Amino acid sequence: MRRSLIGRTWPNAIAVVLLVFFVFPVYWMISTSFKQDKDIISRTPVFLPLDATLDHFDKAVHADNFWTYVTNSLTVTVGAVLVSLVIATLASFAVARMKFRGRKAFVLVIMVAQMAPWEVMTIGVYMISRDNDLLNSIVPLTAFYMMMVLPFTIWTLRGFIAAVPKELEESAMVDGCTRTQAFLKVIFPLLAPGLMSTSLFGFVTAWNEFPLVLWLNKKPDSQTLPLWLSSFQTNFGTDWGATMAASTLFAVPILILFIFLQRKAVGGLTDGAVKG
């Protein structure tokens, strides 16, 4: 009994320590965004802002081009996720169900592309955008963000499609469905967990991306929210209250999306990784 109790206690204790370690920075960010300036720069840490203020949020929301940044970020992120899902769904079906020459090599390329750091493409991305007169445009951002999340999306959805028995698809085709109809009516509904998990991964990746937009988009009307966060740093220092408020607003869409998708997203990541 004692060994059993110890065996259950130490993993829970480690989990609590890790929870505090990861959650505390988020709590500090949110609490700082409500603090008065005197409490932010105080030598004595203020853990609970008793005289909370919304001035920092007001300053962040009314910053120059704020709503332009919001629109650009949503357009680029949602566009990249949707395009990657369409391409990855078709590609993963081909890899999981069809036999063709070069299939194994294609799967290997996907794995290599998933492991390789995308930063190696930055010079090529800049030159392609410059030569095609696409600098200061959200079009190349959408395309390259889609490329960043596409390998993971294909690999994950491939596992889900491979886990669906072929007999279900064949039965639908015997009943008169074409292969496309069998895919849409039989396989596609079963991909919901995988689609949610890959959508969450793609949204977070594209939403947080900073270096690429910094190099490609120099004009304020073509930039995204990650660059907006750096606008609160001036020659006179950093406005920490406004920066923390802006960071909190920046994290809200991801938190909302994760709250709604967490169960199916986590299950989808696990199932897609082990099946097929």
C-alpha positions in Angstrom: 0.0 0.0 0.0 2.8 2.4 0.9 4.6 1.7 -2.4 1.4 2.2 -4.3 0.7 5.5 -2.5 4.3 6.7 -3.3 3.9 5.6 -6.9 0.8 7.7 -7.3 2.1 10.7 -5.3 5.4 11.5 -7.0 3.9 11.8 -10.6 1.2 14.0 -9.3 3.7 16.2 -7.4 5.8 16.5 -10.6 2.7 17.4 -12.6 1.8 20.1 -10.1 5.3 21.6 -10.2 5.2 21.6 -14.0 1.8 23.2 -14.0 2.9 26.0 -11.8 6.1 26.4 -13.8 4.2 26.8 -17.1 1.1 28.6 -15.9 2.8 31.3 -13.7 4.3 33.3 -16.7 0.8 33.4 -18.3 -0.7 34.5 -15.0 2.0 37.2 -14.6 1.3 38.5 -18.1 -2.4 38.8 -17.5 -2.1 40.3 -14.0 0.5 42.8 -15.2 -1.8 44.0 -17.9 -4.2 45.1 -15.2 -1.7 46.7 -12.9 -1.0 50.4 -12.4 2.4 51.6 -13.7 3.7 52.1 -10.2 3.0 48.4 -9.4 4.7 47.2 -12.6 8.0 48.9 -11.8 7.8 48.4 -8.1 10.8 46.5 -6.5 8.2 44.6 -4.4 6.3 42.1 -6.6 2.6 42.7 -6.8 0.9 39.4 -7.4 -2.7 40.5 -7.2 -3.6 43.9 -8.7 -6.1 45.3 -6.2 -6.4 48.7 -8.0 -6.8 47.2 -11.4 -7.0 49.4 -14.5 -8.0 48.9 -18.1 -5.8 51.8 -19.4 -3.2 49.4 -20.8 -5.9 47.6 -22.9 -7.3 50.9 -24.1 -3.8 52.0 -25.2 -3.2 48.6 -27.0 -6.5 48.6 -28.8 -6.2 52.2 -29.9 -2.6 51.7 -31.2 -2.0 52.7 -34.8 -3.3 50.1 -37.4 -4.5 47.7 -34.7 -7.5 46.6 -36.6 -5.5 46.3 -39.8 -3.1 44.0 -38.0 -6.1 41.9 -36.7 -7.6 41.6 -40.2 -4.3 40.7 -41.7 -3.5 38.1 -39.1 -6.9 36.4 -39.3 -6.8 36.5 -43.1 -3.4 34.9 -43.4 -3.9 32.4 -40.6 -7.4 31.2 -41.6 -6.4 31.1 -45.3 -3.2 29.1 -44.7 -5.1 26.6 -42.5 -8.0 26.1 -44.9 -5.8 25.6 -48.0 -3.5 23.2 -46.1 -6.5 21.1 -45.0 -7.8 20.8 -48.5 -4.4 19.9 -50.0 -3.5 17.6 -47.1 -6.8 15.7 -47.2 -6.4 14.8 -50.8 -2.7 14.0 -50.5 -3.2 11.9 -47.4 -5.9 9.9 -49.1 -3.7 9.2 -52.0 -0.8 8.1 -49.8 -3.0 6.0 -47.5 -5.2 4.4 -50.2 -3.5 4.4 -53.6 -0.4 2.6 -54.8 1.8 4.5 -57.2 5.4 4.7 -58.1 7.3 7.0 -55.7 4.8 6.6 -52.9 7.5 5.7 -50.3 9.8 8.4 -51.5 6.9 10.9 -51.2 6.3 9.8 -47.6 10.0 10.2 -46.8 10.0 13.7 -48.3 7.1 14.6 -46.0 8.9 13.4 -43.0 12.1 15.3 -43.9 10.1 18.4 -44.6 8.4 18.1 -41.2 11.8 17.8 -39.4 13.7 20.5 -41.4 13.6 24.0 -39.9 11.7 26.3 -42.2 14.2 29.1 -41.5 16.4 27.6 -44.2 13.9 28.8 -46.8 13.9 32.5 -45.8 16.4 33.7 -48.4 14.6 31.8 -51.1 11.2 33.0 -49.9 12.4 36.6 -49.9 13.9 36.3 -53.4 10.8 34.7 -54.8 8.6 37.4 -53.3 10.9 40.2 -54.5 11.2 38.9 -58.1 7.4 38.5 -58.4 6.7 41.9 -56.9 4.9 40.3 -53.9 6.7 42.2 -51.1 4.4 43.9 -48.6 1.6 41.5 -49.6 -0.3 38.9 -47.5 -0.4 36.5 -50.4 3.1 35.1 -50.0 2.6 34.9 -46.2 -0.5 32.8 -46.7 1.3 30.5 -49.2 4.4 30.0 -47.1 2.5 29.6 -43.8 0.5 26.9 -45.6 3.7 25.2 -46.6 4.9 25.3 -43.0 2.0 23.3 -41.7 1.3 21.1 -44.7 3.8 18.2 -43.9 2.4 17.7 -40.4 -1.2 17.9 -41.6 -0.6 15.3 -44.3 1.2 13.0 -41.9 -1.5 13.2 -39.3 -4.5 12.8 -41.7 -2.8 9.9 -43.3 -2.9 8.0 -40.1 -6.7 8.6 -39.8 -7.5 7.5 -43.3 -5.3 4.4 -43.0 -7.2 3.5 -39.8 -10.6 3.4 -41.6 -11.3 -0.1 -42.9 -11.2 -0.4 -46.7 -14.3 -2.5 -46.5 -16.4 0.5 -45.5 -15.3 2.4 -48.6 -15.7 -0.7 -50.8 -19.2 -1.3 -49.5 -20.2 2.3 -50.3 -18.9 1.8 -53.8 -20.8 -1.4 -54.2 -24.0 0.4 -53.2 -23.5 2.8 -56.1 -21.2 5.5 -54.8 -18.3 6.7 -56.8 -14.9 6.8 -55.1 -15.3 10.5 -54.5 -18.8 10.1 -52.9 -17.5 7.2 -50.8 -14.7 9.4 -49.5 -17.0 12.3 -48.7 -19.7 10.1 -47.1 -17.7 7.5 -45.4 -14.1 8.6 -44.7 -14.4 12.4 -44.4 -16.8 12.4 -41.4 -14.3 10.1 -39.5 -11.5 12.6 -40.0 -13.0 15.2 -37.6 -10.5 14.7 -34.7 -7.6 14.8 -37.1 -8.9 17.9 -38.9 -9.4 19.7 -35.5 -5.9 18.8 -34.2 -4.2 19.8 -37.4 -6.3 23.0 -37.6 -5.2 23.9 -34.1 -1.5 23.2 -34.9 -1.7 25.2 -38.1 -3.5 28.1 -36.5 -1.0 28.4 -33.6 2.0 28.1 -36.0 0.7 30.8 -38.5 -0.7 33.1 -35.8 2.6 33.3 -33.9 5.0 33.5 -36.9 7.2 36.6 -36.6 10.5 36.5 -38.7 9.0 35.9 -42.1 6.5 38.8 -41.9 9.3 41.0 -40.5 11.4 40.4 -43.6 8.7 40.4 -46.3 6.3 43.1 -45.1 7.8 46.5 -44.2 4.6 48.6 -44.7 2.3 48.8 -41.6 -0.8 48.1 -43.6 0.5 44.6 -44.6 1.9 43.5 -41.3 0.4 41.2 -38.7 -0.2 41.1 -34.9 3.3 39.7 -33.9 4.9 42.8 -35.3 2.3 44.9 -33.5 3.6 43.6 -30.2 6.9 45.2 -30.8 5.4 48.6 -31.4 5.3 49.3 -27.6 9.1 49.4 -27.5 10.4 52.9 -28.0 13.7 54.8 -27.6 12.6 55.6 -24.1 12.1 52.0 -23.1 9.3 49.5 -23.1 5.8 50.2 -22.0 5.4 47.0 -20.1 1.7 47.5 -19.2 0.7 48.0 -22.8 3.0 45.2 -23.9 1.4 42.7 -21.5 -2.1 43.9 -22.4 -1.3 43.4 -26.1 0.2 40.0 -25.4 -3.0 39.0 -23.5 -5.2 40.1 -26.4 -2.9 38.3 -28.8 -3.3 35.1 -26.9 -7.1 35.2 -26.5 -8.0 33.7 -29.9 -5.6 30.7 -29.3 -7.0 30.2 -25.8 -10.6 30.2 -27.1 -9.8 27.9 -30.0 -8.0 25.5 -27.7 -10.8 25.4 -25.1 -13.3 24.4 -27.8 -11.0 21.9 -29.5 -8.8 20.5 -26.7 -10.4 17.1 -26.2 -10.7 16.2 -29.9 -7.4 17.9 -30.7 -5.3 16.0 -28.2 -7.0 12.7 -29.1 -6.5 13.5 -32.8 -2.8 14.1 -32.3 -2.4 10.8 -30.5 -4.5 8.7 -32.9 -3.0 10.1 -36.0 0.5 9.5 -34.7 0.1 5.8 -33.9 -2.4 4.5 -36.6 -1.5 3.6 -40.1 
